[in-house]
Amino acid sequence: MKFILNMPRREMRGSWRRLLVFFGCIAIGVAAMVSVRSFTERLADATVNEARALVSADVRVDTANPAQPNFRPLLQRFTSSRQVIDYTEIIETQTMVRPVAAKDVRPVLVELRGVQQQFPLHGRVHLVSATPFSHALLANQGAVVSPNLLSRMGIAVGDSVQIGTLTFVIRGAADRIPGSALNFSPIPRVLIEHDAVVRAGVTTFGSRVRYSWLFKTTPDGDRPLVREMAGEFRAQKVSLGLSTFRYAQEWLANSFANLEGFTGLIGISMLVLGGVGVASVTRVFIQQKVDTIAILKCVGGRNAPVLGAYLVQSLALGAAGAAFGLLLAYLVNAADTRYVERWSPLDLTPGLTWRALAIAGSVTLLFALPPLLEIRQVKPFFLFRRDTETRRFDRTQLAARLLVPLGILALALWQAGSFPSARSFIGTVAVTAVALNLAGSALIYVLSRVGTVRSFPVRYAIGNLCRSGNQTKAVLFAVGIGTLFLVSVRQQQVNFQTAYSDDLSTLSADMFAIDIQPDQRAAAETAFTTLGARDARLIPVVRARIVNLKWGPGEHRGTPQEALRRAAGDRRVSYTLTQNSSDTIVAGSFWSPTPSPRAEVSIEEDSARYLMVEVGDTMTFEVAGRRIDATVTSLRKLERRARQLSWLTRFDILFRPGTLESAPHMFAAAARGPAAGPERARLQNAFLESFPNVTLVDALDDITEIRNRIARTSSAVSVLGAFVYLSGVLILVGSIGVTRGRRLYEAAILKTLGARRLVLAKIAVIEFAVLGLVAGLVGSTASIALTWSLMSFGQSRTAWAFSPVVSATGILGTVALVTTVGVLSTWSVLMRKPLGTLREQ
Amino acid sequence: MIRLTNVSRTVTSGREQLTILYPLDLEVPRGQFVAIIGPSGSGKSTLLALIAGFDAPSSGEIRLDGREITRMNEDDLADLRGALVGFVFQSFHLIPSLTAYENVLVPLELAGADDAQERAEALMEEVGLQERAHHYPSQLSGGEQQRVAIARAFSNRPQILLADEPTGNLDTKNGARIFELLVSLNRHHGTTLMLVTHEPSLADRADRRITLNEGRIMNDDGPP
């Protein structure tokens, strides 16, 4: 036992430089995995914690139509339910706000909310001034606003703003207002008194006003209350939206599924990369220690204590690496906090520390054990000769090797949390490992059959790659696996970023107007053009109600009664000849661009699912007292973010022209305005002066803000991705270290025979470039399969897209990196005087 | 003490079988000092390695202190070496990452000796290197390294000491010092000593001289 504990300490003293790569692999691996776990966990925690604040209640009931019969008495009854602790009412809408004093300042779209005394039921309104929020601030036409509204309009607390027909005095700036999604929405918020919203006249038709009742319940009282309410609403045939903070929690979790998928890939990549690095370094280390091990056996060392000593050394290094990794993770998380707002720095709890040590221990044990078991193959006679004895088959070593994929699978499951993802991951890594092994054999076979080459460096480089014990396969394996992950992570990152920027680029407008009356249509179109807006188009808006549903032959779930219940209430519908370019038809086909007297509708995919309709069904709409039977002829998929930002001009239900033209209309408009600045402000002010009844919505700032947020989050994730690159370089350095001893000796011999350093450098460049090319080709090709399978079978919501640039860069980058690292690590070989090397042999 | 019966060693080199030692019999009684001489490639080192259990014979049986070692597994052989055999190599084979003192300490720790440190210190003193105890092998001269190797070989008080050309890498003066040290320690500890050497003058001081040539015993001037 003394020996097992003392030997590692003594060995470390002389070998620590050689083991730095081992230490680095574990440290970077742990740092990356802890960061990734922390990133996703804190995202999940934020989701849970903020879900209540998102709804600002445990249960929320809302409607766009408060005039329904039984609405108020029904809700009033629930206020005395035993699960309900408190309740309040709010009114929400989006409208434009203008400063009263500065006429040349652009109006800004805000989320206006009218609240009562009890608001908020959960969370608290946090004022920038750090003074407590009080409802008194809203009394007598007072308002509390988001700080970004003040900065956008260049006004301050105490100034007045115009909202609808009323003037309000800003009495405070609040950076957090419960009930405002995850506070990620960049649209400024304005809180005023509940009744003031109606008085300001911003609740007219088309304004998307929502009336909500918020309930605070006893712990877990939300579920029974919701069940009770749902039953009662059905019985009373009242159409009300019903949600709890749990829906919000799920919605939030889904919103970040893409990000989690990406960070999950980084986590498991680091796991394998770190492991490959550990295995690579351990193998080199044991090869360099064969004489020492043979000596230990000569002086009475059994396999167990010798193996035990080196295992303890590996585990100690792993533990030290884990400690350093934790420190690194702490620093990285502190840096990430700058990008992802409101995240506290990483808290190094005992749980997290133990988990990091467990990861490091598992990876060390899993990957270091197979090469360490090579100690059992070392015989005392190795001190005399090495080559003539046949190796014995070692069952334990085989078992340890088989444990590696199983262990990775277990850890990947733990890290990725998705069996299909983990299975695709392990499958691709296994196939890549086999492919790299075959590529190595093929390379050696082909090169060994190359005829006489005149160039000495080429001939010698080929010889280096072909000869037995040359480590070609080992280096190919490590570099190839490294390339697989580097390129995969980059590919995923590109997919992730492309998905978001594609969403935004599908927006054909950055400015919207609603409530345009039919007699204002022509004038509004002309005004947009003359004031400098481009691509202005007016979209008809018709109010309709679904009154009947006749299912066709398609498969349906639920019951027609349930479908009708869900369909209740007024809807904004439109009609168009042509399909929006960013929409995709997922079922049926879009009509040909001609009007038709036969009514046809195209339904947005999610709405169709909610309404339980399929292509071939007949929906009966009531429009201004007239009933229209319309056949569902297609289902459409709308781009997610584009849909969110341009909701004013997008419609879940579209009619084929020919049916609705005679119905009462209003129009919404979409246009591209000038770039941000005085010209844009002048356009908007002039437009609003010409059409005072129209609500103008400027989405430019929102689009810019969302772009910035994506860029910032992407930067935070890139910090995590950087670990993968660093780890890849470390593995490369470790792998190439295998051959350093041989290179030193051969270089010394060649120098004594008259070889110049340039010749030796050329040999190294050719050898490593060939290795880099083969490893890059296999790894980069495998990354296509890996990213595809992760996207296809994993949890990601982002579509897979092949990026030839990433793959090509991966191959060329690997060639460049392997050649550079190879030549640099050979540098000391080139510069060293031959005598010193020869003396050591 | 040492008995070899019909022991041979053949190795495979490429596709060829190469016989290093032809079947031979040998018996060495306890406490005897045997010198093995012969030209390079005659099988001297292989004979010693087989006796130490470093390698397994292709045929025959080897007994040390009555125990048959050819059927022992690696761990049992290691135990046997730790308890019974000390070995001194021509090229010292010290562990480069350990100090001189630690090189001597390692076999004691492996054997689980309670007084490992005291014994290692005493041995360092016995070979006259107490002042150099904390130097690494690379900081020691060849003669000093070999003295450390001898101290290490004697660390577990072996009954058999095998020395494979211990003076082969040393100059005449240092070689003589090492030889004297080996002989004196042998006398002092009463071990059986088998020493491979090229130098007739050293071999002459042994109790018995065995001459090997091309894997066969050509002469044995003092059979038991």
Interface residues (C-beta under 8 A of the other chain):
Chain A: M1 K2 F3 N6 M7 R10 E11 R13 G14 S15 D291 T292 A294 I295 L296 K297 C298 V299 G300 G301 R302 N303 A304 P305 R376 K379 P380 F381 L383 F384 R385 T388 E389 T390
Chain B: V11 T12 S13 S45 T46 A49 A52 G53 F54 D55 E74 D75 A78 D79 R81 G82 A83 F87 F89 H93 L94 I95 P96 S97 L98 T99 E102 V106 P107 E109 L110 A111 G112 A116 Y136 R152 S155 N156
